[in-house]
């Protein structure tokens, strides 16, 4: 029973997260999101634990089809484009 509840809650969380992404894109954050997504091509090195990103958070982002820089703030990305700090703050 506990596994079912955990599974159901996880599925609902992912649906809610997907809905959140739809609304953020509709709210004219598409430009910032595109900039964050394009940072993935900068050959960033992701030290997940040092950046405070859990395996569960990474797995959820992967399941939603998001590139890491689209959802997680990487120090190099923010240093290169300070405007993205607003984007990451909104996500938080």
Secondary structure, 3 states (H helix, E strand, C coil): CHHHHHHHHHHHHHHHHHHHHHHHHHHHHHHHHHHHHHHHHHCCCCCCCCCCCCHHHHHHHHHCCCCHHHHCCCHHHHHHCCCHHHHHHHHC
